[in-house]
């Protein structure tokens, strides 16, 4: 998933300022469960951040398809800038390369 940041602003929520990122989905479909990296001028400036919320107009959404524009709040990183690219990916647990190892194998 690839998003282009078009605007950055702040809103006040419970007496605290929160950064809101305006972005357009350029490729794929974003999901709340994905992890996101922020790329600026070809360099990764933040890794594995989470999407806290997304709004498309007044509607709260959990997915955004290619071409959609939304206001997004990320958790764990503030400092996104206009022009940044946000790359999303699904985190998956990998199976061990050589199967499951246990202590008994090494004790015999």
C-alpha positions as CSV (number, residue, x, y, z in Angstrom):
1,X,0.0,0.0,0.0
2,X,1.3,3.4,-0.9
3,X,-0.1,6.8,0.2
4,X,1.0,10.3,-0.6
5,X,0.7,13.0,2.1
6,X,-1.1,16.1,0.8
7,X,-1.6,18.0,4.1
8,X,-0.6,18.0,7.7
9,X,-2.5,19.7,10.5
10,X,-3.5,19.4,14.1
11,X,-6.7,19.1,16.0
12,X,-7.4,19.2,19.8
13,X,-8.7,16.1,21.4
14,X,-9.3,16.0,25.1
15,X,-7.1,19.1,25.6
16,X,-4.3,17.6,23.6
17,X,-3.1,18.5,20.2
18,X,-3.1,15.5,17.7
19,X,-1.4,15.5,14.3
20,X,-3.8,14.7,11.4
21,X,-2.3,13.6,8.1
22,X,-4.3,14.2,4.9
23,X,-3.3,11.5,2.4
24,X,-4.3,10.0,-0.9
25,X,-4.1,6.3,-1.5
26,X,-1.9,5.8,-4.6
27,X,-1.7,2.0,-4.7
28,X,-3.5,-0.8,-2.9
29,X,-6.0,-0.7,0.0
30,X,-5.0,0.5,3.4
31,X,-6.2,-1.3,6.6
32,X,-6.1,-0.3,10.2
33,X,-4.2,-3.5,11.1
34,X,-1.2,-2.8,8.8
35,X,2.1,-1.4,10.0
36,X,3.3,1.8,8.2
37,X,6.7,3.3,7.3
38,X,7.1,7.0,6.5
39,X,9.5,7.7,3.7
40,X,10.9,11.2,3.0
41,X,13.2,11.9,0.0
42,X,13.9,8.2,-0.3
43,X,14.9,7.7,3.3
44,X,12.7,5.9,5.9
45,X,12.1,8.4,8.8
46,X,9.7,6.2,10.8
47,X,9.0,2.4,10.9
48,X,6.2,0.2,12.0
49,X,3.8,2.9,13.1
50,X,0.1,2.2,13.6
51,X,-2.9,3.9,12.2
52,X,-5.0,5.1,15.2
53,X,-8.0,6.4,13.2
54,X,-9.1,7.4,9.7
55,X,-11.9,9.6,8.5
56,X,-13.2,10.0,5.0
57,X,-15.2,13.2,5.4
58,X,-17.3,12.7,8.6
59,X,-17.3,8.9,8.2
60,X,-14.9,6.8,10.3
61,X,-13.4,4.1,8.1
62,X,-11.2,1.1,8.6
63,X,-10.1,0.6,5.0
64,X,-9.3,3.0,2.1
65,X,-9.1,1.9,-1.5
66,X,-6.9,3.3,-4.3
67,X,-7.8,6.9,-5.0
68,X,-9.4,7.6,-1.7
69,X,-8.5,10.7,0.4
70,X,-8.7,10.7,4.1
71,X,-7.6,12.3,7.4
72,X,-5.5,9.9,9.3
73,X,-4.1,9.9,12.9
74,X,-1.0,7.7,13.4
75,X,0.1,6.3,16.8
76,X,3.7,6.4,17.7
77,X,5.1,9.1,15.4
78,X,4.4,12.8,14.8
79,X,6.4,14.8,12.3
80,X,4.9,13.7,9.0
81,X,5.5,16.3,6.3
82,X,3.7,17.2,3.1
83,X,5.1,15.2,0.3
84,X,6.1,12.2,2.5
85,X,5.2,8.8,1.2
86,X,3.6,6.3,3.6
87,X,4.1,2.6,2.8
88,X,1.7,0.1,4.5
89,X,2.2,-3.6,4.9
90,X,0.6,-6.5,6.7
91,X,2.6,-7.9,9.5
92,X,2.7,-11.7,9.4
93,X,4.2,-14.3,11.7
94,X,6.7,-16.5,9.9
95,X,7.0,-20.2,10.4
96,X,10.5,-21.3,11.6
97,X,12.8,-22.1,8.7
98,X,13.8,-25.6,9.9
99,X,10.6,-26.6,11.8
100,X,10.0,-26.4,15.5
101,X,13.0,-26.9,17.8
102,X,12.7,-28.0,21.4
103,X,15.0,-28.4,24.4
104,X,14.9,-32.2,24.2
105,X,16.7,-32.2,20.9
106,X,19.7,-30.6,22.5
107,X,19.7,-32.5,25.7
108,X,20.1,-36.0,24.2
